[in-house]
């Protein structure tokens, strides 16, 4: 009975793990998010947190392989080959036998994507063209879709411009991305334009308080969903030890997100 109970708990934990679709690469020394991973079936997208652009796409032949990589995104689990898409985005894939490119049609020339990869085997890649407000938003040539997964970006609304996230990722498939607007608190702590929410997973940052208790960690990430991140406060003992603002601990858990 005890063995069965342990086996059940292990199976429950594994199922919970593989239900997660958001991964966060967290730099504990600097208190910043380095990369965000989004898993969509057998495809994993990697976003550069500094500009919220897609920098890598990992395509797997099986969902189980994408789960293994998503849980631990290391070189050993990454597909062996890669193809460079437009704007330096890399598509990693284990093997491929054919590639097609954007031809020199007027619309492609106008959008600057002539010669960019549009198909790898049966993987279709589409880019945003120079139409409508795309040039103003800054998304001409950015990824529009890969297979049936649509990718959209925040429009040129005044609030988005003021917050500094116009042109940043708005959605990848069903996943929605929100960023912090510009206001007094976000200006003081310098987190305007940084990631605020992915679906229901909220991202919070250390505020700048008048008591200066957060000295050394103002603007550093403090919460990711139900996960709390602490830094050494500006107390006398910590100050004398030279550890004010340094990483202290990660506590709590959230079945929706993995912290690397």
Secondary structure, 3 states (H helix, E strand, C coil): CHHHHHHHHHHHHHHHHHCCCEEEEEECCCCEEEEEEEEECCEEEEEECCCCEEEEEEECCCHHHHHHHHHCCCHHHCCCEEEECHHHCEEEECCCCCEEECCCCHHHHHHCCCCCEEEECCEEEEECCCCCCHHHHCCCCCEEEECCEEEEECCCCHHHHHHCCCCCEEEECCEEEEECCCCHHHHHHCCCCCEEEECCEEEEECCCCCCCCCCCCCCCEEEECCEEEEECCCCHHHHHHCCCCCEEEEECCCCCEEEC
